[in-house]
Amino acid sequence: MTKARLLRLSVVLVSIFMILLIIVYWDNVGTAHFYLHTSFSRPHSPGITAGEDWEALPDVDEFLAKLLSSSLKQNNSTPQKTEQLLVQGSSKPVASNLEENVRGYDWSTHNDRNSLDQEQVQIERQRTLKEFCANSSFTFPTKERSFDDIPNYELNHLIVDDRHGIIYCYVPKVACTNWKRVMIVLSESLLDQGIPYRNPLDIPREHVHNTSTHLTFNKFWRRYGKFSRHLMKIKLKKYTKFLFVRDPFVRLISAFRSKFELENEEFYRRFAIPMLKLYSNHTNLPTSVSEAFGAGLKVSFSDFIQYLLDPRTEKMAPFNEHWRQVYRLCHPCQIDYDFIGKLETLDEDAAYLLQLLKVDRLLRFPPSYRNRTASSWEDNWFAKIPLAWRQQLYKLYEADFVLFGYPKPENLLK
C-alpha cells in the first residue's frame, strides 16, 4: 500500500515539475515567437523542413526538441500579419543619425553585378571552412575544443531570432550594425512608440549596440538554467546560422580608423592612453579625447600594431571585440554555419541570404557605405610597419585568413 502511494506521489510530482517547466519555458520564450520561417537547413538542401534530419538526442534534449517543434508548428498567421506591416516600411530608408549622414550610403544598384553563382559560392566557402577545421596539421588556439567547452561569456555574439529561426554571429567592423538592425526588425525585439521597427535604418545606433536589445546565447543560462546548453544545441540544429567576415588586415585598418582616428572617449581612455604611454613614451596625457586631439596626441597605426603584438596585451584582458579574431568570436569549427557572407560581396550576399531566409519581402538590407575601408589600402597602411611585425601579425590572424578563404598577403610578408 505504501509503495503504491509513493508511486502515485512520484507521478504527481513529476507531472507538476513538467507542467511548471513548460509554463516557465512558454513565459520566457513565448509561443508566438517560435515560428520557423525558413524551410531549409542548409543552402544546398532546401527541402529539409523543421522536424526532419534529427540525430538521436539524449532524453532531456528529446523532450525539449519536441516542445520546440510543437511550438514552431503554431502561429502561422502571425508572420503574415507582420509581413503586411513591414512591407509598408520597406521603401528607401533615410539616414537619421550623424554617423550615417557623415559616412554616406551607396544607393547604386548592385543586382547581379558580378553574375555570382551564389549557391556555388556558399558550397565553396563551407567546403574550405570544413576542410581546414578537419585538417589536423592546421592548428590554432581553441580549435580542438567542443561546443560544450566554450564558456557562456564567449557566446555573447550569437544573436537568436526565434520568430524566424535564425542565429546570427556578429563580427564588429563587418556590417554588424546593419545586420543587428535587420535582426531587431525580424525578431521585433525593439518597439518605437509601441510598434515594432519596420525599417532597419530607423533604429538608432545606441539601441542597436545595447546588449539588452538582443537575445544572445550567453543569456540562456539566466533564462533556462541547466537546460540552456540543451536548448542551444537544439536551436543550432534547427535554425539557420550565418555570419559575415572580412579580410582580416582590412578589418584591422577599419577598426583603427573607427576607434582611434575619430574622437571616442571610451576607446581613448581604455586603449589610447596606455598605447601612447607604452609605445610613444608620452606622459601626463590629457584625460579627455578632445583635449588630446587638440594637442595633436593620437595613436598611430604603428602603436596599434605594437599593442596587438605585445604579449602583455592578452595577459591583461582578451582582445577587444573590434579586433578579436573571428574564430574566437563565432567558433566556426564548433558551429556548423549554413551561410558565410563576406563584406567584399556584401550586397550580393545579403540579398541572397534574405531570399534564402524568405524574409526578402519584409525588408531590404541597408546599402553599403560609400567610403568603406578598401582592400587596396593595405599597402599604404602597412608601408611603415616593419616586415617582422607584419609577419607576426599574419600569424596572429592566420586562422581567419585560412578558414574563410582569404589569400595570404604575400606582398606584405616578403
C-alpha positions in Angstrom: 0.0 0.0 0.0 2.8 2.4 1.0 4.7 1.6 -2.2 1.6 2.4 -4.3 1.1 5.7 -2.6 4.8 6.6 -3.1 4.4 5.7 -6.8 1.4 7.9 -7.2 3.0 10.7 -5.3 6.1 10.4 -7.6 3.9 10.6 -10.7 2.1 13.6 -9.4 5.4 15.4 -8.5 7.0 14.6 -11.9 3.8 15.9 -13.7 3.8 19.1 -11.7 7.5 19.6 -12.5 6.9 19.1 -16.2 4.0 21.5 -16.2 6.0 24.1 -14.4 8.8 23.7 -16.9 6.5 24.1 -19.8 4.9 27.2 -18.2 8.3 28.8 -17.5 9.5 27.9 -21.0 6.4 29.4 -22.6 6.6 32.5 -20.4 10.3 33.2 -21.2 10.2 32.5 -24.9 6.6 33.0 -25.9 4.8 30.6 -28.2 4.1 33.4 -30.6 7.8 33.9 -31.1 8.5 30.3 -32.0 7.8 30.5 -35.7 10.4 28.9 -38.0 10.1 31.0 -41.2 12.9 29.2 -43.1 12.2 26.0 -45.0 15.8 24.8 -45.3 18.5 23.5 -43.0 21.4 24.1 -45.4 21.6 26.3 -48.5 22.3 23.3 -50.7 19.5 21.2 -49.1 16.4 23.4 -49.5 14.0 20.6 -49.0 14.7 20.0 -45.3 12.0 21.3 -43.0 11.5 21.6 -39.3 11.5 18.3 -37.6 13.4 16.4 -40.2 17.0 15.1 -40.2 17.3 14.9 -36.4 20.1 12.9 -34.9 19.5 10.8 -31.8 19.3 13.1 -28.7 19.5 12.5 -25.0 16.2 12.3 -23.1 16.2 15.9 -22.0 17.2 17.1 -25.4 14.5 15.0 -27.0 11.8 16.4 -24.7 12.9 20.0 -25.3 13.2 19.3 -29.0 9.6 18.1 -29.2 8.5 21.1 -27.1 10.2 23.4 -29.5 8.9 21.6 -32.6 5.3 21.8 -31.4 5.7 25.5 -30.8 7.1 26.1 -34.2 4.1 24.5 -35.9 1.7 27.0 -34.4 1.1 30.7 -35.2 1.2 30.5 -39.0 -1.0 33.6 -39.0 1.4 35.8 -37.0 4.2 36.2 -39.6 1.7 37.0 -42.4 0.4 39.9 -40.2 4.0 41.0 -39.6 4.8 40.8 -43.3 1.9 43.1 -44.3 3.1 45.6 -41.7 6.8 45.5 -42.6 6.4 45.7 -46.4 4.8 49.2 -45.9 8.0 50.4 -44.3 10.4 48.8 -46.8 10.9 51.9 -49.0 14.2 53.7 -49.3 15.4 54.5 -45.8 16.5 57.9 -44.7 19.8 58.0 -42.7 18.6 59.6 -39.5 21.8 59.9 -37.4 25.1 61.6 -37.6 27.3 58.7 -38.5 25.1 57.6 -41.4 24.9 61.2 -42.7 28.7 61.7 -42.4 29.7 58.4 -44.0 27.0 58.3 -46.7 25.3 55.4 -48.3 25.9 53.9 -51.7 22.4 53.6 -53.2 23.6 52.4 -56.6 22.2 49.2 -58.0 24.3 46.1 -57.4 22.0 43.3 -58.5 23.8 40.6 -60.5 26.9 42.9 -60.6 29.3 40.1 -60.8 26.9 37.4 -62.0 27.9 35.3 -59.0 26.5 31.8 -58.7 25.6 32.3 -55.1 24.8 28.7 -54.3 28.2 27.5 -55.6 29.9 30.3 -53.8 28.4 29.1 -50.5 29.3 25.5 -51.2 32.9 26.5 -51.8 33.1 28.7 -48.7 31.7 26.0 -46.5 34.0 23.4 -48.0 37.1 25.5 -47.3 36.0 26.0 -43.7 35.2 22.4 -43.1 38.4 21.2 -44.7 40.7 23.3 -42.5 38.6 22.6 -39.4 39.2 18.9 -40.0 42.8 19.3 -41.0 44.9 18.1 -38.1 48.0 19.7 -39.5 46.5 23.2 -39.3 46.2 24.3 -35.7 45.2 27.4 -33.8 44.1 28.1 -30.2 40.7 26.7 -29.2 40.3 24.7 -32.4 40.0 21.3 -30.8 37.6 22.1 -28.0 33.9 21.1 -28.3 30.9 23.3 -28.2 30.3 22.3 -24.5 33.8 23.6 -23.7 33.0 27.1 -24.9 32.3 29.3 -21.8 29.0 31.2 -21.8 30.7 34.6 -21.9 32.2 33.6 -25.3 28.8 33.0 -26.8 27.7 36.7 -26.5 28.0 37.3 -30.2 25.4 34.7 -31.2 22.0 36.6 -31.6 18.9 34.5 -31.8 15.7 35.3 -33.7 13.1 32.7 -32.6 10.4 34.2 -34.8 12.1 33.1 -38.0 14.6 30.5 -36.7 17.8 32.5 -37.3 21.1 32.7 -35.5 23.5 35.5 -36.4 27.1 35.7 -35.1 28.1 39.3 -35.4 31.6 40.4 -36.2 32.4 44.1 -35.4 33.6 46.0 -38.5 31.8 43.6 -40.8 28.5 45.5 -41.4 27.3 44.2 -38.0 25.4 47.4 -37.1 23.1 46.9 -40.1 22.8 43.2 -39.6 21.9 43.8 -36.0 19.2 46.2 -37.2 17.9 43.5 -39.5 17.7 41.1 -36.6 15.8 43.6 -34.5 13.2 44.1 -37.2 12.8 40.4 -37.7 12.6 39.5 -34.1 10.5 42.6 -33.2 12.8 42.9 -30.1 12.5 46.7 -30.0 9.5 48.9 -30.2 9.0 52.5 -31.3 6.0 54.0 -29.5 4.6 50.5 -29.0 5.1 49.4 -32.7 8.0 47.2 -33.9 10.5 48.9 -36.1 9.9 48.1 -39.8 12.8 49.9 -41.4 16.3 48.9 -40.2 17.8 52.4 -40.7 15.1 53.9 -38.4 16.7 52.2 -35.4 19.2 54.5 -33.6 22.7 53.2 -33.2 22.6 53.5 -29.4 19.8 51.0 -29.4 21.4 48.7 -32.0 24.5 48.1 -29.8 22.7 48.0 -26.5 23.2 44.4 -25.3 19.8 44.3 -23.7 18.2 44.7 -27.1 19.3 41.2 -28.4 18.7 37.7 -27.2 22.1 36.1 -27.3 23.3 32.6 -26.3 25.2 33.8 -23.2 21.8 35.0 -21.8 20.3 31.5 -21.9 21.8 30.5 -18.6 19.8 33.1 -16.7 16.6 32.0 -18.5 16.9 28.3 -18.7 19.5 27.3 -16.1 20.8 23.8 -16.6 18.7 23.3 -19.8 20.5 26.2 -21.5 23.1 24.1 -23.3 20.4 21.6 -24.4 18.4 24.4 -26.0 21.4 25.9 -27.6 22.2 22.6 -29.3 18.6 22.2 -30.5 18.5 25.7 -31.9 21.9 25.2 -33.6 20.4 22.1 -35.3 17.1 23.6 -36.2 17.8 27.3 -37.0 19.7 28.8 -39.9 23.1 30.1 -38.8 25.1 32.8 -40.6 28.0 35.2 -40.2 29.8 37.8 -42.3 33.6 38.0 -42.5 36.2 40.3 -44.0 39.8 40.4 -45.0 41.5 40.3 -41.5 44.1 43.0 -42.2 41.5 45.4 -43.8 39.2 44.8 -40.8 42.1 45.9 -38.5 42.5 49.1 -40.6 38.8 49.7 -40.3 38.8 49.2 -36.6 41.8 51.6 -36.2 40.1 54.3 -38.3 36.8 54.0 -36.4 38.2 53.9 -32.9 41.3 56.0 -32.9 41.1 58.4 -35.8 37.6 59.6 -34.6 37.1 61.1 -31.2 35.9 58.2 -29.0 36.1 58.9 -25.3 35.8 55.2 -24.2 38.5 53.9 -26.5 40.8 56.9 -25.8 40.7 56.1 -22.0 40.8 52.3 -22.2 43.2 51.9 -25.1 44.8 55.0 -26.5 46.2 56.3 -23.2 48.1 53.0 -22.5 49.3 52.8 -26.1 50.6 56.4 -26.1 52.4 55.7 -22.8 53.9 52.3 -23.8 54.8 52.9 -27.4 55.2 56.6 -27.9 56.7 57.5 -24.5 54.1 60.1 -23.7 53.5 61.1 -20.1 50.9 63.4 -18.4 48.4 62.8 -21.1 45.1 64.7 -21.2 42.1 63.0 -19.6 39.7 63.7 -22.5 40.0 62.7 -26.1 39.1 66.2 -27.3 42.0 67.7 -25.4 44.3 65.0 -26.7 43.3 65.5 -30.3 43.6 69.3 -29.9 47.1 68.8 -28.8 47.9 66.5 -31.7 48.2 63.4 -29.5 46.8 60.5 -31.4 47.6 56.8 -31.5 49.5 55.9 -34.7 48.8 52.8 -36.7 52.2 51.6 -35.7 51.3 52.0 -32.0 48.2 49.9 -32.6 50.1 47.1 -34.3 52.6 47.0 -31.4 49.7 46.8 -29.0 48.3 43.8 -30.8 51.7 42.0 -30.9 52.6 42.8 -27.3 52.3 39.6 -25.2 51.2 41.7 -22.2 48.1 42.8 -24.0 46.3 39.4 -23.8 47.6 38.8 -20.3 45.7 41.9 -19.2 42.5 41.1 -21.0 41.2 39.4 -24.2 41.3 41.4 -27.4 38.5 43.9 -27.7 35.8 42.6 -30.0 36.6 45.1 -32.7 40.0 43.4 -33.3 39.4 40.0 -31.8 39.8 37.1 -34.3 36.6 35.8 -36.0 37.4 32.3 -34.9 37.3 33.5 -31.3 34.0 35.4 -31.7 32.0 32.9 -33.7 33.6 29.4 -33.2 33.4 28.3 -36.8 34.9 24.8 -36.1 32.3 24.1 -33.3 29.3 25.6 -35.0 28.2 24.4 -38.5 27.2 27.7 -40.2 24.7 27.5 -43.0 25.8 30.7 -44.7 29.1 32.5 -44.8 28.9 36.1 -46.1 31.8 38.4 -47.0 31.9 42.1 -46.8 33.7 42.2 -50.1 30.5 40.9 -51.7 28.1 42.3 -49.1 25.3 43.5 -51.5 25.1 40.2 -53.4 25.5 38.0 -50.3 22.9 40.0 -48.2 20.3 39.9 -51.0 20.8 36.1 -51.5 20.7 35.4 -47.7 17.4 37.4 -47.2 16.0 35.5 -50.1 17.0 32.1 -48.6 15.6 33.1 -45.3 12.3 34.0 -47.1 12.3 37.5 -45.4 13.2 39.5 -48.6 9.6 40.7 -48.8 9.8 42.0 -45.3 12.8 44.3 -45.6 15.9 45.2 -47.7 19.4 45.2 -46.3 20.7 48.7 -45.8 23.1 49.9 -48.6 26.9 49.9 -48.2 28.9 52.9 -47.0 30.4 54.8 -49.9 33.7 55.3 -48.0 34.2 51.8 -46.7 37.8 50.8 -46.0 39.1 49.0 -49.1 41.5 46.1 -49.6 43.6 48.3 -51.9 44.5 50.5 -48.9 46.6 47.7 -47.3 49.9 48.6 -49.0 49.8 52.2 -47.9 48.7 51.5 -44.3 51.4 48.8 -43.8 54.1 50.6 -45.7 55.7 51.9 -42.5 55.2 48.8 -40.4 58.4 46.7 -40.2 58.4 43.4 -42.1 58.9 41.3 -38.9 55.8 42.9 -37.4 53.7 42.2 -40.4 54.8 38.6 -40.4 53.9 38.3 -36.7 50.6 39.9 -37.3 49.8 37.5 -40.0 50.5 34.6 -37.7 48.1 36.2 -35.2 45.3 36.3 -37.7 46.3 33.4 -39.9 43.3 31.2 -38.9 40.9 33.9 -40.1 42.7 34.1 -43.4 42.7 30.4 -43.9 39.3 29.3 -42.6 37.5 31.9 -44.7 39.5 31.6 -47.9 41.4 34.9 -47.9 44.7 34.7 -49.8 47.9 35.2 -47.8 49.0 38.8 -48.4 52.4 37.8 -49.9 53.2 41.4 -50.9 53.2 42.5 -47.3 55.1 39.5 -45.9 58.2 39.5 -48.2 
